[in-house]
Amino acid sequence: MTLNKISLITSAVVLSLTALPFAVQAQTTSSPFLVAQVPQGKSPLQSLGLTDAQKAQIAEIRRNTKAKMDAVLTPQQREQLANARQNRQNRRNLKASLNLTEDQKAQMRQIMESQKSQIDAVLTPEQRQQLQQMRESKRSRRQQFNR
């Protein structure tokens, strides 16, 4: 059970780190879909009808999260992550290859929880409810898949 949670959190970390460059790139363009430019519909935020201000705030939160995560990684791990992103390496293999320490995993979990709380604070109550429903639906699908 604990290994499953660690795996899930590590996956979320890697997903966030891989989605971040797209959000940053989107911010530098004049597109009205600042956060919505995450490939293959991977971000549940796309369907929330975010305002431009919300999109900008979330992009900033993600940039700060990426910086915090980079600070947790060793230089070698950062290089591995950059190479994996460039080569579009499978995230599952990447997780194992980074060889994160228990302390790093704990720090990553804390950073991701902080990001989630910050993003939730940017959303309206209706958007938070919709996002929560999407998260629960995804969790349910994942549990059915893992049976």
Phi and psi restraints in degrees (value plus and minus 20) as a CYANA .aco file:
   2 THR   PHI     -85.2   -45.2
   2 THR   PSI     -60.0   -20.0
   3 LEU   PHI     -83.1   -43.1
   3 LEU   PSI     -58.0   -18.0
   4 ASN   PHI     -82.2   -42.2
   4 ASN   PSI     -63.0   -23.0
   5 LYS   PHI     -84.7   -44.7
   5 LYS   PSI     -63.5   -23.5
   6 ILE   PHI     -82.4   -42.4
   6 ILE   PSI     -62.6   -22.6
   7 SER   PHI     -82.3   -42.3
   7 SER   PSI     -62.8   -22.8
   8 LEU   PHI     -83.8   -43.8
   8 LEU   PSI     -64.9   -24.9
   9 ILE   PHI     -86.2   -46.2
   9 ILE   PSI     -63.3   -23.3
  10 THR   PHI     -81.8   -41.8
  10 THR   PSI     -59.4   -19.4
  11 SER   PHI     -82.1   -42.1
  11 SER   PSI     -62.5   -22.5
  12 ALA   PHI     -82.7   -42.7
  12 ALA   PSI     -59.5   -19.5
  13 VAL   PHI     -81.9   -41.9
  13 VAL   PSI     -69.2   -29.2
  14 VAL   PHI     -84.1   -44.1
  14 VAL   PSI     -61.0   -21.0
  15 LEU   PHI     -81.6   -41.6
  15 LEU   PSI     -64.1   -24.1
  16 SER   PHI     -82.5   -42.5
  16 SER   PSI     -61.6   -21.6
  17 LEU   PHI     -86.7   -46.7
  17 LEU   PSI     -52.9   -12.9
  18 THR   PHI    -100.3   -60.3
  18 THR   PSI     -47.9    -7.9
  19 ALA   PHI    -100.0   -60.0
  19 ALA   PSI     -46.5    -6.5
  20 LEU   PHI     -76.9   -36.9
  20 LEU   PSI     -65.3   -25.3
  21 PRO   PHI     -78.4   -38.4
  21 PRO   PSI     -52.2   -12.2
  22 PHE   PHI     -90.1   -50.1
  22 PHE   PSI     -58.5   -18.5
  23 ALA   PHI     -87.2   -47.2
  23 ALA   PSI     -60.8   -20.8
  24 VAL   PHI     -85.1   -45.1
  24 VAL   PSI     -63.7   -23.7
  25 GLN   PHI     -82.5   -42.5
  25 GLN   PSI     -59.6   -19.6
  26 ALA   PHI     -84.0   -44.0
  26 ALA   PSI     -54.2   -14.2
  27 GLN   PHI     -87.2   -47.2
  27 GLN   PSI     -50.4   -10.4
  28 THR   PHI    -100.2   -60.2
  28 THR   PSI     -29.5    10.5
  29 THR   PHI    -118.2   -78.2
  29 THR   PSI     151.9   191.9
  30 SER   PHI    -115.0   -75.0
  30 SER   PSI      -6.2    33.8
  31 SER   PHI     -86.3   -46.3
  31 SER   PSI     121.1   161.1
  32 PRO   PHI     -95.2   -55.2
  32 PRO   PSI     -25.0    15.0
  33 PHE   PHI    -124.9   -84.9
  33 PHE   PSI      46.0    86.0
  34 LEU   PHI     -76.4   -36.4
  34 LEU   PSI     -76.2   -36.2
  35 VAL   PHI    -108.8   -68.8
  35 VAL   PSI     -40.6    -0.6
  36 ALA   PHI     -93.0   -53.0
  36 ALA   PSI     -20.0    20.0
  37 GLN   PHI    -110.9   -70.9
  37 GLN   PSI       6.3    46.3
  38 VAL   PHI    -100.6   -60.6
  38 VAL   PSI     112.2   152.2
  39 PRO   PHI     -85.5   -45.5
  39 PRO   PSI     130.7   170.7
  40 GLN   PHI      37.2    77.2
  40 GLN   PSI       8.1    48.1
  41 GLY   PHI      41.7    81.7
  41 GLY   PSI      12.2    52.2
  42 LYS   PHI     -97.8   -57.8
  42 LYS   PSI     -37.8     2.2
  43 SER   PHI    -117.8   -77.8
  43 SER   PSI     102.5   142.5
  44 PRO   PHI     -88.4   -48.4
  44 PRO   PSI     -33.5     6.5
  45 LEU   PHI     -89.2   -49.2
  45 LEU   PSI     -38.9     1.1
  46 GLN   PHI     -78.2   -38.2
  46 GLN   PSI     -57.0   -17.0
  47 SER   PHI    -114.9   -74.9
  47 SER   PSI      -7.6    32.4
  48 LEU   PHI    -111.3   -71.3
  48 LEU   PSI     -25.4    14.6
  49 GLY   PHI      45.8    85.8
  49 GLY   PSI      28.7    68.7
  50 LEU   PHI     -88.2   -48.2
  50 LEU   PSI     125.2   165.2
  51 THR   PHI     -98.8   -58.8
  51 THR   PSI     146.5   186.5
  52 ASP   PHI     -80.3   -40.3
  52 ASP   PSI     -58.6   -18.6
  53 ALA   PHI     -84.3   -44.3
  53 ALA   PSI     -62.6   -22.6
  54 GLN   PHI     -83.6   -43.6
  54 GLN   PSI     -63.1   -23.1
  55 LYS   PHI     -79.7   -39.7
  55 LYS   PSI     -62.5   -22.5
  56 ALA   PHI     -85.4   -45.4
  56 ALA   PSI     -62.8   -22.8
  57 GLN   PHI     -83.5   -43.5
  57 GLN   PSI     -63.3   -23.3
  58 ILE   PHI     -86.9   -46.9
  58 ILE   PSI     -59.0   -19.0
  59 ALA   PHI     -81.3   -41.3
  59 ALA   PSI     -60.2   -20.2
  60 GLU   PHI     -86.0   -46.0
  60 GLU   PSI     -62.5   -22.5
  61 ILE   PHI     -80.1   -40.1
  61 ILE   PSI     -63.6   -23.6
  62 ARG   PHI     -86.5   -46.5
  62 ARG   PSI     -58.8   -18.8
  63 ARG   PHI     -81.8   -41.8
  63 ARG   PSI     -64.2   -24.2
  64 ASN   PHI     -84.9   -44.9
  64 ASN   PSI     -58.9   -18.9
  65 THR   PHI     -83.1   -43.1
  65 THR   PSI     -64.9   -24.9
  66 LYS   PHI     -80.0   -40.0
  66 LYS   PSI     -62.6   -22.6
  67 ALA   PHI     -82.9   -42.9
  67 ALA   PSI     -61.5   -21.5
  68 LYS   PHI     -85.0   -45.0
  68 LYS   PSI     -60.7   -20.7
  69 MET   PHI     -87.8   -47.8
  69 MET   PSI     -60.8   -20.8
  70 ASP   PHI     -79.6   -39.6
  70 ASP   PSI     -55.3   -15.3
  71 ALA   PHI     -88.1   -48.1
  71 ALA   PSI     -46.4    -6.4
  72 VAL   PHI     -97.4   -57.4
  72 VAL   PSI     -51.9   -11.9
  73 LEU   PHI     -98.5   -58.5
  73 LEU   PSI     132.2   172.2
  74 THR   PHI     -96.6   -56.6
  74 THR   PSI     143.2   183.2
  75 PRO   PHI     -76.1   -36.1
  75 PRO   PSI     -59.2   -19.2
  76 GLN   PHI     -84.8   -44.8
  76 GLN   PSI     -62.5   -22.5
  77 GLN   PHI     -85.1   -45.1
  77 GLN   PSI     -59.7   -19.7
  78 ARG   PHI     -82.3   -42.3
  78 ARG   PSI     -61.1   -21.1
  79 GLU   PHI     -85.0   -45.0
  79 GLU   PSI     -63.2   -23.2
  80 GLN   PHI     -80.2   -40.2
  80 GLN   PSI     -62.2   -22.2
  81 LEU   PHI     -85.1   -45.1
  81 LEU   PSI     -63.8   -23.8
  82 ALA   PHI     -82.5   -42.5
  82 ALA   PSI     -63.7   -23.7
  83 ASN   PHI     -84.1   -44.1
  83 ASN   PSI     -60.7   -20.7
  84 ALA   PHI     -84.6   -44.6
  84 ALA   PSI     -62.1   -22.1
  85 ARG   PHI     -81.4   -41.4
  85 ARG   PSI     -65.3   -25.3
  86 GLN   PHI     -83.2   -43.2
  86 GLN   PSI     -58.6   -18.6
  87 ASN   PHI    -111.1   -71.1
  87 ASN   PSI     -17.4    22.6
  88 ARG   PHI      33.1    73.1
  88 ARG   PSI      25.6    65.6
  89 GLN   PHI     -86.3   -46.3
  89 GLN   PSI     128.9   168.9
  90 ASN   PHI     -78.4   -38.4
  90 ASN   PSI     109.0   149.0
  91 ARG   PHI     -82.6   -42.6
  91 ARG   PSI     -55.2   -15.2
  92 ARG   PHI     -84.0   -44.0
  92 ARG   PSI     -63.4   -23.4
  93 ASN   PHI     -86.3   -46.3
  93 ASN   PSI     -56.2   -16.2
  94 LEU   PHI     -82.9   -42.9
  94 LEU   PSI     -64.9   -24.9
  95 LYS   PHI     -72.6   -32.6
  95 LYS   PSI     -69.8   -29.8
  96 ALA   PHI     -87.1   -47.1
  96 ALA   PSI     -58.1   -18.1
  97 SER   PHI     -91.8   -51.8
  97 SER   PSI     -41.2    -1.2
  98 LEU   PHI     -93.0   -53.0
  98 LEU   PSI     -43.0    -3.0
  99 ASN   PHI      30.2    70.2
  99 ASN   PSI      35.6    75.6
 100 LEU   PHI     -87.3   -47.3
 100 LEU   PSI     120.3   160.3
 101 THR   PHI     -96.5   -56.5
 101 THR   PSI     145.2   185.2
 102 GLU   PHI     -80.6   -40.6
 102 GLU   PSI     -57.3   -17.3
 103 ASP   PHI     -84.3   -44.3
 103 ASP   PSI     -62.8   -22.8
 104 GLN   PHI     -83.4   -43.4
 104 GLN   PSI     -62.3   -22.3
 105 LYS   PHI     -81.3   -41.3
 105 LYS   PSI     -62.6   -22.6
 106 ALA   PHI     -84.1   -44.1
 106 ALA   PSI     -62.8   -22.8
 107 GLN   PHI     -83.9   -43.9
 107 GLN   PSI     -61.2   -21.2
 108 MET   PHI     -82.8   -42.8
 108 MET   PSI     -63.3   -23.3
 109 ARG   PHI     -79.1   -39.1
 109 ARG   PSI     -64.4   -24.4
 110 GLN   PHI     -83.7   -43.7
 110 GLN   PSI     -62.8   -22.8
 111 ILE   PHI     -82.9   -42.9
 111 ILE   PSI     -63.4   -23.4
 112 MET   PHI     -86.9   -46.9
 112 MET   PSI     -59.0   -19.0
 113 GLU   PHI     -84.2   -44.2
 113 GLU   PSI     -59.8   -19.8
 114 SER   PHI     -82.8   -42.8
 114 SER   PSI     -63.8   -23.8
 115 GLN   PHI     -80.9   -40.9
 115 GLN   PSI     -65.0   -25.0
 116 LYS   PHI     -79.6   -39.6
 116 LYS   PSI     -65.2   -25.2
 117 SER   PHI     -83.5   -43.5
 117 SER   PSI     -61.8   -21.8
 118 GLN   PHI     -85.4   -45.4
 118 GLN   PSI     -62.2   -22.2
 119 ILE   PHI     -86.5   -46.5
 119 ILE   PSI     -62.3   -22.3
 120 ASP   PHI     -78.9   -38.9
 120 ASP   PSI     -56.0   -16.0
 121 ALA   PHI     -87.5   -47.5
 121 ALA   PSI     -45.9    -5.9
 122 VAL   PHI     -97.6   -57.6
 122 VAL   PSI     -46.1    -6.1
 123 LEU   PHI    -102.8   -62.8
 123 LEU   PSI     135.6   175.6
 124 THR   PHI     -95.4   -55.4
 124 THR   PSI     143.3   183.3
 125 PRO   PHI     -75.9   -35.9
 125 PRO   PSI     -58.8   -18.8
 126 GLU   PHI     -86.1   -46.1
 126 GLU   PSI     -62.4   -22.4
 127 GLN   PHI     -85.8   -45.8
 127 GLN   PSI     -59.8   -19.8
 128 ARG   PHI     -82.0   -42.0
 128 ARG   PSI     -63.2   -23.2
 129 GLN   PHI     -83.1   -43.1
 129 GLN   PSI     -64.5   -24.5
 130 GLN   PHI     -82.7   -42.7
 130 GLN   PSI     -63.1   -23.1
 131 LEU   PHI     -84.1   -44.1
 131 LEU   PSI     -61.5   -21.5
 132 GLN   PHI     -81.6   -41.6
 132 GLN   PSI     -61.2   -21.2
 133 GLN   PHI     -83.5   -43.5
 133 GLN   PSI     -60.5   -20.5
 134 MET   PHI     -84.5   -44.5
 134 MET   PSI     -61.4   -21.4
 135 ARG   PHI     -82.9   -42.9
 135 ARG   PSI     -63.5   -23.5
 136 GLU   PHI     -85.1   -45.1
 136 GLU   PSI     -59.7   -19.7
 137 SER   PHI     -83.2   -43.2
 137 SER   PSI     -63.4   -23.4
 138 LYS   PHI     -84.3   -44.3
 138 LYS   PSI     -63.0   -23.0
 139 ARG   PHI     -81.2   -41.2
 139 ARG   PSI     -62.2   -22.2
 140 SER   PHI     -83.4   -43.4
 140 SER   PSI     -65.0   -25.0
 141 ARG   PHI     -82.8   -42.8
 141 ARG   PSI     -60.1   -20.1
 142 ARG   PHI     -84.1   -44.1
 142 ARG   PSI     -61.5   -21.5
 143 GLN   PHI     -85.4   -45.4
 143 GLN   PSI     -60.0   -20.0
 144 GLN   PHI     -85.5   -45.5
 144 GLN   PSI     -58.3   -18.3
 145 PHE   PHI     -87.0   -47.0
 145 PHE   PSI     -57.0   -17.0
 146 ASN   PHI    -102.3   -62.3
 146 ASN   PSI     -22.1    17.9
